[in-house]
Amino acid sequence: MYILSQKDKAFKMKIRHFVDTEVIPVADSLTHSGAFPAELFQRCGEAGFLDFLYEAPKQQTDSALYTAIFLEEISRGLASLGLVFSPQFQGSTLLAHADESLKSVLMPDVLRGKILLAYAVDEEKSGTAMWNLEMTAQRVDDHWILNGKKCWITNAGVADGYIVLARTSAESFKRSLSFFYVKKDDPGLFIDQVIPMTGLVNSPMGHIELKNCHIPENRLIGEENAGYSLMKRTYNQGRWGIAAVATGIIQRALELAQGYIKEKKQGERLLSSNQGIFFEAGHIYSMLQVLRSLTYHTASLFQLHMPVNAECAAAKIMAVEYSAKACRISQCLQGAYGLSRQAEISRLIQDALMLEDAGGSTNASRMSLGAIVIDGAPEGYMF
């Protein structure tokens, strides 16, 4: 089991208190309205919850572990809000490689919740084959011109800035990709479609199109044609980020089950006196602790720039399987009430099912993990 330091625990409890007092009381109403949780997003920034990202950009920090802790605790209150923050952290990781003139302007507002980021990588025809991207970026004098479409973007339509991956050369496949920062009001950026989803309803999902979108030269993130390696790192970050969201969902599912079985009676006996109830509650707890430990461990390896592909893929796979199973068990433990649309567990189940494709498809994670296991881990790799 991953052991948190006292400093880590203090940060975790700080976020948990915020969730208990400001997120959970409004979670149901937000879900029913489907509204974007703009006020909660901004409150997190105002409260300084994101400061850990850039306290010391040139030194070793606990930013990845704290990201996992933050996403878990926020998602315990409202998983949609956790998903909203996932590209915020991916974007922040990428902006660390941006030109100082861009980074110095953006990051203070990113950390304060004044700028919401979106991570625009996927395209309809590319799937997991990033070398098939059709979005292009052409350098003309002192600016770039972007053309193409991106799909299934979290925060589409509400984001202030989009981190866009585009092809910058036709000479090679993997080595010809670059990241760019595109503002929501840049001429040529169009919100193609915002799509209502069955779960995580407060996290907008949609498509964008760039038509001769002109952006300044300094909006290039990192070096030209070096986007593939950056993409792989943030893709892994997205996988363990989803595992953190799932951990928060499972934690809440367990709390709901505990609250119900401790109060509900059958005749003169509390449900909590039934031995069969112990088995199911223990099962949820076991899944929770396994996924939490793997997620924290993976985030720590990620922070140390150690090989982490297998752990990220495993975390995503377990996140999908465990969150769905834990929510279903919690629902059964709550009897007929658990099946009502008023029950909070109903929202958690829909949110858990949405994790199948959030942060990349689970089958893609299975393919990645299978290849590592079958082909053998590289020297120095620890499973």
Secondary structure, 3 states (H helix, E strand, C coil): CCCCCHHHHHHHHHHHHHHHHHHHHHHHHHHHHCCCCHHHHHHHHHCCCCHHHHCCCCCCCCHHHHHHHHHHHHHHHCHHHHHHHHHHHHHHHHHCCECHHHHHHHHHHHHCCCCCEEEECCCCCCCCCHHHCCCEEEEECCEEEEEEEEEEEECCCCCCEEEEEEECCCCCCHHHEEEEEEECCCCCEEEEEECCCCCCCCCCEEEEEEEEEEEEHHHEECCCCCHHHHHHHHHHHHHHHHHHHHHHHHHHHHHHHHHHHHHCEECCEEHHHCHHHHHHHHHHHHHHHHHHHHHHHHHHHHHCCCCCHHHHHHHHHHHHHHHHHHHHHHHHHCHHHHCCCCCHHHHHHHHHHHCCCCCCCHHHHHHHHHHHHHHCCCCCCCC
